[in-house]
Amino acid sequence: MRRGTIRLITVLATAAVTSGLVAGCSSKNQVPSIGYAVDAAVASYNGGSTLGASSGAAAVFGRVLTGFFYTGPDGQQVADTDAGTAKEVPGETQTVQYRLNPDGVYSDGVQTSCDDLVLAWSARSGRFTRPGDRGPVPLFDAASTAGYADIERVDCQPGSKDATVVFRPGRHYLPWRTLFTAAELMPAHVVAQAVGVPNVVNALQTGDGAVLGRIADFWNSGWAMKPGGLDLTKFPSSGPYRIESFSAKDGLVLVANEKWWGSAPETSRIVVWPKGTDYAAKAKENALGVVDLGAGSVSDLKLDGFEEQTIASRSAEQLVLATGGVFGPPEVRRAFAQCVPRQALFDTLGKAGEVPQSGLGAGPLNAHVVQQDSLYYPAVIGAADRYRGTDIPAATATLASARAAQPTVRIGYLAPDARRAKTVAMIAESCRGAGISVVDAGAPDFSPARLSEGAVDAVLGGTAAVPGPAGSTTGVAAFAALRTGSGLDVGGFANGRYDAITDQLAGETNSTVTLNLLTEAENLLWAQLPSIPLFATPRTIAFGNGMQNGIAGPTQAGTGWNMDRWVLQR
């Protein structure tokens, strides 16, 4: 049970998060509503879509839309048996049996069913396309097809609680626990109602073009969210909380889901204050109980009455570069990397408290897809040597060889963000000496899609260009963000050898082969530079005095990963 899992994680994590756990006192009263400040940008309910993944849906809706697994506080995948069970079946062909909880029901009264799995697989498999100017274009705007593209079929009787997922012969997807997860398993019955079909299973199997188009259109945009009136019939919950309202004034209000079949949430109301909130004002109003923000992103934030810590997160702070426009020639990307002051950026903005000897936050991040605490990390970072220190003469010479005279680089990010503004300013100061002009293109309505649209030349963000909480131990999003055609590949990077490496790594069990493949991948990425890694994104995580069961989650799921267990006494 999830409650038991949380108890175990609490015991294991006590030493690291003691400051976040404050025992309640009998003389205090439990607060009925907890304010949660998190710098995710609430843009879509659908965490599997490009919009949902790139705005951080997993950090907000993990306890609203449940799945067979969720991301735990250390970035690991944890089974959620409240939602259902998943079991790999022995055999030559990889097969996983999924069984949804018999008591599972959405907040609108409709039973959870294997239809949800068929929809998720169909949307994220890449199998449905439409003609485009340069060849077939995916019908569904999926953040990534990782793992789902390896599935041959999902056996499901419409409305059933059981599904059998069969992978393609010869493929074995090791991180299969990242499939059908929290914030990504969407209510298929809502889609069926919206497009006017009895169920999506039959509609997707028959492959009627017009119906498929309507299903894809709804999956892509039907769950988009903007502050104001939401049609809540489109947003039913399969978790302990459901959406009550969403407005700029009152935040995203989550309330206890009366139809939830698991343990009732300890606090009946959570108010999520997403990116764009005046966090300093909310803190002064005593409207916050939990804070999870990029360290230094809010310059005037004072958290009196909180136990506060700064942690190196699973997210990789990085510059994602366009592979067209000013950065079309790889030499210009290399010149830019040579003038980006990576060490100085880490020293000034990237440290999360005392710097450890190794692991997350131990120095500038010298890998694109391999994490700092990986056993492979020390062996794969040799190609980063030429970019460890700022080299203005080398940058000038590289630009000259590319015949690119005084290029201008526009760096976009979701504003306001004081730390990222300083990052851009430091880069601008350094690169000016190489003849590269850097423009701060941060904006309150910024999204990573502006890079693919040509509105900016680089995105400053975390793993997969996400503005807020990001990253996991599996690294699926990091790999997918550089894969040809992936929704998260906003820079348009395309390299067949890199794609082949990622495909092989997903099923590779031999450590020597894995090391060789990761080394090749990093060498390739440092040569092509679709992105420039900077450091493990430091995050400030704070719990109000009187908080119980608050456990820091510096991952894509954010600290709200167990919000249904929070208790705040004052």
Summary of the structure (lengths in Angstrom):
residues: 570
radius of gyration: 22.9
end to end distance: 29.1
largest distance: 72.3
contacts: 2079
relative contact order: 0.19
helix: 33%
strand: 21%
